[in-house]
Amino acid sequence: METLFSQQFLVEGGDFRNAGNASTQIKTILKQIGIPGEVIRRVAIAAYEAEMNMVMYAKRGVMTLRIEPMKVEISVEDEGPGIEDIELAMQEGYSTASPEIREMGFGAGMGLPNIKKNSDEFSIASTVGKGTQLSIRIRNRVVQSE
Amino acid sequence: MKTYSSSVYVNVEKCNGRMMCMRICPTEAIRVRNGKAELIVEQCIDCGECIKVCPNRAIIPATDSFSDLSHFKHTVAIPSPVLYGQFGRDVTPEMIQGALLKLGFNEVADITGACEAVSLAIREHLENYTLRKPLISSFCPTIVRLIQVKYPDLAELVVPFESPKEIVAREVKAQRSKELGFKEDEIGAIYLTPCPSKMIDIKLHPRKEKSFIDGAISIAEIYSSVVALMAEMRNVTPPEVSMNNVSGIGLEWTMLGGQTASLQMENSLAVDGLKNVIRAFEDIENGRLRDIDYIECHSCPEGCIGGSLTVENPYVSRSNLIGLMKRYGDEPKRSREEIQGLYNKKFFFTERRLPVTPRQRLDENITKAIEKMRKKDAIYRNLPQINCGCCGAPNCGAFAEDVVQGVAQITDCIFIYQERLKATGQEMLRLLNKKPGYIKD
């Protein structure tokens, strides 16, 4: 499908102070373009969870926003420890977060399940010791109807 | 559809284009053109930050003045509880109300009782509410405007309640027209306001056809008259005032945390200052704060006591009000059953839902919006990105958008202007040095 717009956002692992900036920028772009509110809401939640995962676990990563006529896609690629057992990681409540991260109110094991819940198509791949890739696609009903 | 107008305007003669308003505006609603500030009314959320920073006092709040009220047969002053904290710990609401009567109002209606009732009704509402959370307080008109303009998706979370001042104006008008035989429009309900945004709430109420309040006078404007009149009346027993049942709980309403304190709910937040409110709204959009039931939001630091039309330092006001709260106690004026009864009768609800007027879209048409987004991006990348403001826009991003929307020219940027000039100069030099064909070498 033809990409109408795309932009990349860099995310630094461990940088809690700026955590959420990339998702906020993505949201602003979608609002300026006029993507419907319900679509933005789902993209925002999925992007934010993905961004937080990188901040919490990865060394660094890139989040790419791609707007196509039928859908909004967020792809995520990080350099980090990777996920050993993806099936387990997709279960609600499962988390490998440190007690420190949990104390900050994160790492409740809802991140990946929440991303999946908010996307229409979701795929995940990971190599232990190298990193994780996510692809999150959310249908954009208004562009579709034009 | 109502056309929107703003609670502030620029006095062009006083403005000398120092751009402080432009830099502080949280919604980038100010541009400086030909050396004068201009307001983009649709984008303004009436926060009053520009009033506070203008060194020339060129930004004027559009409040009424006392003389505008002569055409009413009966006038009712409705002071914001902020007024009670402006004069010192030993000054009671009764003394202030007495001074307002002397000032010429026929009646003073206290709203602390209504503030208390609305707080308790919010608690009822939260117990009945099962949909998306957190609910957001709706009593700061600037916050409501912010949601309408920048966070339309959060509009459904705004508590569907009238503000206490509206409820009091509605009730007092109904009562007085019955008792005194005036028509409701012959009774003037005048709010004594701590900020200009309440003015817009009155003139263009977003959630109903017409406000029950007829005008607003700034607390700063009547401050000195009230002080003088209270001094005169020092040894006189205050005259009787109506609805003077001051509520200790209600006195807290205008301060940060005042609404959530009376909710007695652990899962609530109180947020002050626009930057912090914006951060909380971003968090809600990101799916955080789902476990929170209610967020009380104030545009001004410390709440309404930090409003731009107040006189006293907000921290002193807070201390004064806390002193008064002790005096009036924390016993509710109305029983829970009474509040439930009123709640079930829809006593607190607004006439209609909050409409949204999103201002962020670059174009109505998505394809064109994307095209503009691309252009804006390309322009932005060529700008110096130092946000100098010389072009008259608050930052390079806003300027790039202005260029794409056709309201600014790329050469308004002094850096681009200089580059173009340099290129033109070099081209001129090249042409000057080029010998015409008829001249032999």
Boltz contact constraints between the chains, C-beta under 6 A:
constraints:
  - contact:
      token1: [A, 4]
      token2: [B, 370]
      max_distance: 6.0
  - contact:
      token1: [A, 5]
      token2: [B, 370]
      max_distance: 6.0
  - contact:
      token1: [A, 5]
      token2: [B, 373]
      max_distance: 6.0
  - contact:
      token1: [A, 23]
      token2: [B, 286]
      max_distance: 6.0
  - contact:
      token1: [A, 24]
      token2: [B, 282]
      max_distance: 6.0
  - contact:
      token1: [A, 31]
      token2: [B, 360]
      max_distance: 6.0
  - contact:
      token1: [A, 32]
      token2: [B, 360]
      max_distance: 6.0
  - contact:
      token1: [A, 32]
      token2: [B, 362]
      max_distance: 6.0
  - contact:
      token1: [A, 33]
      token2: [B, 369]
      max_distance: 6.0
  - contact:
      token1: [A, 33]
      token2: [B, 370]
      max_distance: 6.0
  - contact:
      token1: [A, 33]
      token2: [B, 373]
      max_distance: 6.0
  - contact:
      token1: [A, 34]
      token2: [B, 361]
      max_distance: 6.0
  - contact:
      token1: [A, 34]
      token2: [B, 366]
      max_distance: 6.0
  - contact:
      token1: [A, 34]
      token2: [B, 369]
      max_distance: 6.0
  - contact:
      token1: [A, 37]
      token2: [B, 153]
      max_distance: 6.0
  - contact:
      token1: [A, 41]
      token2: [B, 153]
      max_distance: 6.0
  - contact:
      token1: [A, 44]
      token2: [B, 285]
      max_distance: 6.0
  - contact:
      token1: [A, 44]
      token2: [B, 286]
      max_distance: 6.0
  - contact:
      token1: [A, 45]
      token2: [B, 287]
      max_distance: 6.0
  - contact:
      token1: [A, 48]
      token2: [B, 286]
      max_distance: 6.0
  - contact:
      token1: [A, 143]
      token2: [B, 366]
      max_distance: 6.0
